[in-house]
Amino acid sequence: MERTVKLRVKVDSETYQKLKEVEEEYKEVLKDAIEYGLKNRTTSFTKIKAGIYRAEREKHKGLPSHYIYTACEDASERLDSFEKMRRRGRAYTNRPEVRRVTVHLDDHLWKFSLDKITIAVKGGRVALEPKFHKLFWRYYNGGWRIVSEARFKLLKGNVVELYIVFKKDDPKPYTPQGFIPVDLNEDHVSVLVGNKPVLVETNTKRVTLGYEYRRRKITSGNSTKVREVVRKLKKLRERDKKSDIRRKLAKLVVMEALRTSSAIVLEDLPRNAPEHMVKGIKDPQLRLRIYRSAFSSLKREIIEEAREQGVPVVLVNPSYTSSVCPIHGSRIIYRPDGGPAPRVGVCEKGGELWHRDVVALYNLLKRAGNVSPMPLGSKESHDPPVLEAGRWLRAKSLHLTVNEREMIGMKV
């Protein structure tokens, strides 16, 4: 598995200009490589390199030759990605366009040490002296190794952004002693902690609508191409805030599974899950919230964190997890409660009350192969406790946080 760490380095004007010269010539080679790939209908790195290498060496005589290799690799990746997007109907242009360039480096073009990082340029090398942040040291001292490939991008203000890749072998997953089902929803995530259902609040709805209202206020009566409008929009941090919530929640879930030697059970959501969910929904605000809930991103975050810790993950069919009674297998009828989506329903056969997010957990558990008896008549089945975002966002353990909440409730 791999992790990429970004480092930003402020350099002098001379160093920046040398790297800028490399970037401009790299971009020209990249465009020629993509043009060759399109013309000859190939995405193969080997064929693209063989077809343009000699001509590019003549055109860019002072440029280190390995930049041509890495530009051909970059072109191959872009062409392959574009072809996959085109087949899925997600390509919005007739051909891949080179708008932004991140220069790829191999082991001949850059050298790493804790004192300095050197990058090959025309006529020599330039040295960068980065300041390493906490995330870098976490991987560097945590058994990860730095791979031979890296990238850099030039930013305004003589700033160079380096992308350093760490690699580590996947730990061997253990044999699970139980299961922890996780049901992903728009504004919360339901989890079984200690065999008790808990709704973990994420506040995604509030974050989405808050930033949407701010975005409308900024753009109201203004073009999005106006510099001042663009500057204000760039200051919004909706993506960063949601990413932070997903990362912390994934960490807590995986640590809980690791503590109990359990496997995590997730719904095997289809590709483009929001597009399937919004079918038949006419409310534009609800459609917006569903699209920006990023269910697949949270699922991917949990899977990546579990992979890093060696925690097994079981993906099960997501169909009808909230509408079928796990005890009788019959339909659950949700009574109107004044809201757009009633939360508590009644089993058509047995008459048990089920909260839609709780019944989803037990159905996931059942589909994962768990054969233990389901709770019958439990208060949590229709009135599960809610763990507020302010209580868990800085927590180290989901289990301890839930216990602490229960103790506070008992004191009250």
C-alpha positions as CSV (number, residue, x, y, z in Angstrom):
1,M,0.0,0.0,0.0
2,E,1.1,3.6,-0.7
3,R,0.6,6.9,1.0
4,T,1.6,10.3,-0.5
5,V,2.8,13.2,1.6
6,K,2.9,16.8,0.4
7,L,5.8,19.1,1.3
8,R,5.9,22.8,0.4
9,V,9.3,24.5,0.1
10,K,10.0,28.2,-0.4
11,V,12.9,28.7,-2.8
12,D,14.8,31.6,-4.3
13,S,14.0,33.1,-7.7
14,E,16.9,31.4,-9.5
15,T,16.0,27.9,-8.3
16,Y,12.3,28.5,-9.1
17,Q,13.2,29.8,-12.6
18,K,15.3,26.7,-13.4
19,L,12.4,24.4,-12.2
20,K,10.0,26.5,-14.3
21,E,12.0,25.9,-17.4
22,V,12.0,22.2,-16.7
23,E,8.2,22.3,-16.2
24,E,7.6,24.1,-19.5
25,E,9.7,21.7,-21.5
26,Y,8.2,18.7,-19.7
27,K,4.7,20.0,-20.7
28,E,5.7,20.2,-24.3
29,V,7.0,16.6,-24.3
30,L,3.8,15.5,-22.5
31,K,1.6,17.1,-25.1
32,D,3.6,15.4,-27.9
33,A,3.4,12.1,-26.2
34,I,-0.4,12.3,-25.8
35,E,-0.7,13.4,-29.4
36,Y,1.3,10.4,-30.5
37,G,-0.8,8.0,-28.4
38,L,-4.0,9.4,-29.9
39,K,-2.7,9.3,-33.4
40,N,-1.5,5.7,-33.1
41,R,-4.4,4.5,-30.8
42,T,-2.1,3.3,-28.1
43,T,-1.8,3.9,-24.3
44,S,1.4,1.8,-24.0
45,F,4.3,3.6,-22.4
46,T,6.8,1.5,-24.3
47,K,5.3,2.3,-27.7
48,I,4.9,6.0,-26.9
49,K,8.5,6.2,-25.7
50,A,9.8,4.4,-28.8
51,G,7.8,6.6,-31.1
52,I,8.8,10.0,-29.8
53,Y,12.1,9.6,-27.8
54,R,14.5,10.4,-30.6
55,A,12.6,13.5,-31.9
56,E,12.2,14.9,-28.3
57,R,15.9,14.5,-27.6
58,E,16.7,16.6,-30.6
59,K,14.1,19.2,-29.7
60,H,15.0,19.4,-26.0
61,K,18.8,18.9,-26.0
62,G,19.6,20.4,-22.6
63,L,16.7,18.6,-20.8
64,P,17.8,15.5,-18.8
65,S,16.7,12.5,-20.8
66,H,14.8,10.9,-18.0
67,Y,12.2,13.7,-18.1
68,I,11.2,12.3,-21.5
69,Y,10.7,8.8,-19.9
70,T,8.6,10.2,-17.1
71,A,6.6,12.4,-19.5
72,C,5.8,9.3,-21.6
73,E,4.7,7.5,-18.4
74,D,2.5,10.4,-17.5
75,A,1.0,10.5,-21.0
76,S,0.3,6.7,-20.8
77,E,-1.5,7.1,-17.5
78,R,-3.6,10.1,-18.7
79,L,-4.6,8.3,-21.9
80,D,-5.5,5.1,-20.0
81,S,-7.5,7.1,-17.5
82,F,-9.3,9.0,-20.3
83,E,-10.2,5.8,-22.1
84,K,-11.7,4.3,-19.0
85,M,-13.7,7.5,-18.3
86,R,-14.9,7.6,-21.9
87,R,-16.2,4.0,-21.7
88,R,-18.1,4.8,-18.6
89,G,-19.6,8.0,-20.2
90,R,-17.8,10.3,-17.8
91,A,-15.5,12.0,-20.3
92,Y,-16.6,15.6,-21.1
93,T,-14.1,16.2,-24.0
94,N,-13.2,14.4,-27.2
95,R,-9.6,14.0,-26.1
96,P,-7.5,14.4,-22.9
97,E,-6.4,18.0,-22.3
98,V,-3.2,19.1,-20.6
99,R,-4.2,21.9,-18.3
100,R,-2.2,21.4,-15.1
101,V,1.2,19.8,-15.0
102,T,2.8,17.9,-12.1
103,V,6.3,16.9,-13.1
104,H,7.1,13.2,-12.5
105,L,10.5,12.3,-11.2
106,D,12.3,8.9,-11.2
107,D,15.4,7.9,-9.2
108,H,17.8,9.6,-11.7
109,L,16.0,12.9,-11.5
110,W,15.8,13.4,-7.7
111,K,17.7,12.4,-4.6
112,F,16.3,12.4,-1.1
113,S,18.0,13.0,2.2
114,L,16.9,14.5,5.5
115,D,19.3,17.4,4.9
116,K,18.2,18.3,1.4
117,I,16.4,17.1,-1.7
118,T,18.1,17.6,-5.1
119,I,16.3,17.7,-8.5
120,A,17.9,17.6,-11.9
121,V,17.5,20.6,-14.1
122,K,19.2,21.8,-17.3
123,G,22.9,22.0,-16.7
124,G,23.0,20.5,-13.2
125,R,20.8,20.1,-10.1
126,V,19.0,22.4,-7.6
127,A,18.8,21.7,-3.9
128,L,15.7,22.1,-1.7
129,E,15.6,22.2,2.1
130,P,12.1,21.2,3.2
131,K,10.7,21.4,6.7
132,F,9.2,18.0,7.5
133,H,5.8,18.0,9.2
134,K,4.2,15.6,11.7
135,L,2.6,13.4,9.0
136,F,5.9,12.9,7.2
137,W,7.6,11.8,10.5
138,R,4.6,9.5,11.2
139,Y,5.3,7.5,8.0
140,Y,9.1,7.9,8.0
141,N,9.4,6.5,11.6
142,G,6.5,4.0,11.2
143,G,8.1,1.4,9.1
144,W,7.2,3.0,5.7
145,R,9.9,3.4,3.0
146,I,10.3,6.2,0.5
147,V,9.9,4.9,-3.1
148,S,12.1,6.0,-6.0
149,E,9.4,8.0,-7.8
150,A,8.2,11.5,-6.8
151,R,6.5,14.5,-8.3
152,F,6.7,18.3,-8.0
153,K,4.4,21.2,-8.9
154,L,5.2,24.9,-8.9
155,L,2.9,27.3,-7.0
156,K,2.8,31.0,-6.8
157,G,5.2,32.9,-4.7
158,N,8.3,30.8,-5.5
159,V,6.8,27.8,-3.7
160,V,7.6,24.2,-4.8
161,E,5.1,21.5,-3.8
162,L,6.8,18.0,-3.5
163,Y,4.8,14.8,-3.5
164,I,6.8,12.1,-1.7
165,V,5.4,8.5,-1.9
166,F,5.8,6.1,1.0
167,K,5.2,2.4,0.6
168,K,4.6,-0.5,3.0
169,D,3.7,-4.2,2.7
170,D,0.2,-5.0,3.6
171,P,-0.1,-6.6,7.1
172,K,-1.6,-10.1,7.1
173,P,-5.3,-9.9,8.2
174,Y,-6.2,-11.9,11.3
175,T,-9.0,-14.5,11.6
176,P,-12.0,-12.5,12.9
177,Q,-13.7,-13.4,16.1
178,G,-16.8,-11.4,15.4
179,F,-18.3,-8.7,13.2
180,I,-18.8,-4.9,13.4
181,P,-21.4,-3.8,10.9
182,V,-21.3,-0.2,9.7
183,D,-24.2,1.5,7.9
184,L,-23.4,4.7,6.1
185,N,-26.0,7.5,6.0
186,E,-26.1,11.2,5.1
187,D,-25.9,12.8,8.5
188,H,-24.7,9.9,10.7
189,V,-23.1,6.5,10.6
190,S,-24.7,3.6,12.6
191,V,-22.3,1.1,14.2
192,L,-22.6,-1.9,16.6
193,V,-20.3,-1.2,19.5
194,G,-20.2,-3.9,22.1
195,N,-23.3,-5.5,20.4
196,K,-25.2,-2.2,21.0
197,P,-26.3,0.0,18.1
198,V,-25.0,3.6,18.2
199,L,-25.7,6.4,15.8
200,V,-22.5,8.4,15.3
201,E,-23.3,12.0,14.2
202,T,-21.3,13.4,11.4
203,N,-23.2,16.7,10.7
204,T,-22.7,16.3,7.0
205,K,-26.1,17.8,6.3
206,R,-25.3,21.0,8.2
207,V,-21.8,21.3,6.7
208,T,-23.2,20.8,3.1
209,L,-26.0,23.3,3.4
210,G,-23.9,25.8,5.3
211,Y,-21.3,25.9,2.6
212,E,-23.9,25.9,-0.1
213,Y,-25.6,29.0,1.4
214,R,-22.2,30.7,1.7
215,R,-21.4,29.8,-1.9
216,R,-24.7,31.3,-3.2
217,K,-24.2,34.5,-1.2
218,I,-20.7,34.9,-2.7
219,T,-21.8,34.3,-6.3
220,S,-25.2,36.1,-6.1
221,G,-25.2,38.6,-8.9
222,N,-21.6,38.0,-9.8
223,S,-19.8,35.9,-12.4
224,T,-17.7,33.0,-11.1
225,K,-14.8,34.3,-13.3
226,V,-14.4,37.5,-11.3
227,R,-11.1,37.4,-9.5
228,E,-12.6,38.5,-6.1
229,V,-15.3,35.8,-6.4
230,V,-12.8,33.1,-7.3
231,R,-10.6,34.2,-4.3
232,K,-13.5,33.9,-1.9
233,L,-14.6,30.6,-3.2
234,K,-11.1,29.1,-2.9
235,K,-11.2,30.0,0.8
236,L,-14.1,27.7,1.4
237,R,-13.0,24.5,3.1
238,E,-16.0,22.1,2.7
239,R,-13.9,19.3,1.2
240,D,-11.3,19.6,3.9
241,K,-13.8,19.6,6.7
242,K,-15.6,16.5,5.3
243,S,-12.4,14.7,4.7
244,D,-11.3,15.3,8.2
245,I,-14.5,13.8,9.6
246,R,-14.3,10.8,7.3
247,R,-10.6,10.2,8.3
248,K,-11.3,10.4,12.0
249,L,-14.4,8.3,11.9
250,A,-12.7,5.6,9.8
251,K,-9.8,5.5,12.4
252,L,-12.2,5.0,15.3
253,V,-14.1,2.2,13.6
254,V,-11.0,0.4,12.6
255,M,-9.4,0.7,16.0
256,E,-12.6,-0.7,17.6
257,A,-12.5,-3.7,15.2
258,L,-8.8,-4.2,16.0
259,R,-9.5,-4.1,19.7
260,T,-12.1,-6.8,19.5
261,S,-10.4,-8.8,16.7
262,S,-13.5,-8.3,14.5
263,A,-14.1,-7.9,10.8
264,I,-15.8,-4.7,9.5
265,V,-19.0,-5.3,7.5
266,L,-19.9,-2.7,4.9
267,E,-22.4,-2.3,2.1
268,D,-21.0,-3.1,-1.3
269,L,-22.2,0.2,-2.7
270,P,-22.4,0.4,-6.5
271,R,-20.3,2.8,-8.6
272,N,-21.9,6.2,-8.7
273,A,-24.0,5.4,-5.7
274,P,-25.5,8.9,-5.4
275,E,-26.9,8.7,-8.9
276,H,-28.8,5.6,-8.0
277,M,-30.1,7.2,-4.7
278,V,-31.5,10.4,-6.3
279,K,-33.7,8.6,-8.9
280,G,-37.2,9.6,-8.3
281,I,-36.2,12.4,-5.9
282,K,-37.4,15.9,-7.1
283,D,-36.4,18.0,-4.1
284,P,-33.3,19.9,-5.3
285,Q,-31.9,20.4,-1.8
286,L,-32.2,16.7,-0.9
287,R,-30.5,15.8,-4.2
288,L,-27.7,18.2,-3.4
289,R,-27.2,16.7,0.1
290,I,-27.1,13.1,-1.3
291,Y,-24.6,14.0,-4.0
292,R,-22.3,15.7,-1.5
293,S,-22.6,13.1,1.3
294,A,-19.7,11.1,-0.3
295,F,-20.8,7.6,0.8
296,S,-18.2,5.9,-1.4
297,S,-15.4,8.2,-0.1
298,L,-16.2,7.2,3.5
299,K,-16.4,3.5,2.5
300,R,-13.0,3.8,0.8
301,E,-11.5,5.6,3.8
302,I,-12.6,2.8,6.1
303,I,-11.3,0.1,3.7
304,E,-7.9,1.9,3.3
305,E,-7.5,2.3,7.1
306,A,-8.5,-1.3,7.7
307,R,-6.0,-2.5,5.1
308,E,-3.3,-0.5,6.8
309,Q,-4.1,-2.1,10.2
310,G,-4.7,-5.6,8.9
311,V,-8.4,-5.6,9.7
312,P,-10.6,-7.8,7.5
313,V,-13.4,-6.1,5.6
314,V,-16.6,-8.0,4.4
315,L,-18.6,-6.3,1.7
316,V,-22.3,-7.5,1.4
317,N,-25.3,-6.8,-0.8
318,P,-26.9,-3.5,0.2
319,S,-30.3,-4.2,-1.1
320,Y,-33.3,-3.8,1.3
321,T,-31.1,-3.7,4.4
322,S,-33.5,-1.1,5.9
323,S,-36.8,-2.6,4.8
324,V,-36.6,-6.3,5.8
325,C,-37.0,-7.7,9.3
326,P,-33.9,-9.7,10.3
327,I,-35.9,-12.0,12.5
328,H,-38.9,-12.9,10.2
329,G,-37.6,-11.9,6.8
330,S,-40.8,-9.9,6.2
331,R,-41.3,-6.4,5.2
332,I,-41.0,-3.4,7.6
333,I,-43.8,-0.8,7.3
334,Y,-42.7,2.7,8.2
335,R,-45.4,4.9,9.6
336,P,-45.5,8.6,8.7
337,D,-44.0,10.7,11.5
338,G,-44.2,14.1,9.9
339,G,-40.7,13.9,8.3
340,P,-39.8,13.1,4.7
341,A,-38.3,9.7,5.7
342,P,-39.9,8.0,8.7
343,R,-37.2,6.4,10.9
344,V,-39.2,3.8,12.9
345,G,-41.1,1.0,11.3
346,V,-43.1,-2.1,12.3
347,C,-42.4,-5.7,11.2
348,E,-45.3,-6.8,9.1
349,K,-45.3,-10.3,10.7
350,G,-44.0,-10.0,14.2
351,G,-44.9,-6.4,15.1
352,E,-41.5,-5.5,16.4
353,L,-40.4,-1.9,16.2
354,W,-37.3,-1.2,14.2
355,H,-35.3,2.0,13.6
356,R,-34.3,2.0,9.9
357,D,-30.6,2.5,10.7
358,V,-30.5,-0.2,13.4
359,V,-32.3,-2.8,11.3
360,A,-29.7,-2.2,8.6
361,L,-26.9,-3.1,11.0
362,Y,-28.5,-6.5,11.9
363,N,-29.2,-7.3,8.3
364,L,-25.6,-6.5,7.4
365,L,-24.5,-8.8,10.3
366,K,-26.8,-11.6,9.1
367,R,-25.5,-11.3,5.5
368,A,-21.9,-11.4,6.7
369,G,-22.6,-14.9,8.2
370,N,-23.4,-14.1,11.8
371,V,-25.8,-16.7,13.2
372,S,-26.3,-15.3,16.8
373,P,-29.9,-14.6,17.8
374,M,-31.2,-11.1,17.0
375,P,-32.3,-8.8,19.8
376,L,-36.1,-8.9,20.4
377,G,-37.9,-6.1,22.2
378,S,-34.7,-4.2,22.8
379,K,-35.2,-0.4,23.4
380,E,-32.1,0.3,21.2
381,S,-33.8,-1.4,18.2
382,H,-36.2,1.6,17.9
383,D,-34.5,4.3,20.0
384,P,-30.7,4.0,19.6
385,P,-28.4,6.4,21.4
386,V,-26.8,9.2,19.4
387,L,-23.1,10.0,19.8
388,E,-22.7,13.7,19.1
389,A,-19.9,14.9,16.8
390,G,-18.4,17.1,19.5
391,R,-18.0,14.1,21.7
392,W,-16.2,11.7,19.3
393,L,-14.2,13.9,17.0
394,R,-11.3,14.2,19.4
395,A,-11.8,10.8,21.0
396,K,-9.2,8.0,20.8
397,S,-11.6,5.1,21.3
398,L,-15.1,4.6,20.1
399,H,-15.8,2.0,22.9
400,L,-14.6,4.3,25.7
401,T,-16.5,7.3,24.3
402,V,-19.8,5.2,24.2
403,N,-19.2,4.0,27.8
404,E,-18.5,7.6,28.9
405,R,-21.7,8.8,27.4
406,E,-23.7,6.0,29.1
407,M,-22.1,6.9,32.5
408,I,-23.0,10.6,32.1
409,G,-26.6,9.5,31.2
410,M,-26.7,7.4,34.4
411,K,-25.5,10.3,36.6
412,V,-28.2,12.6,35.1
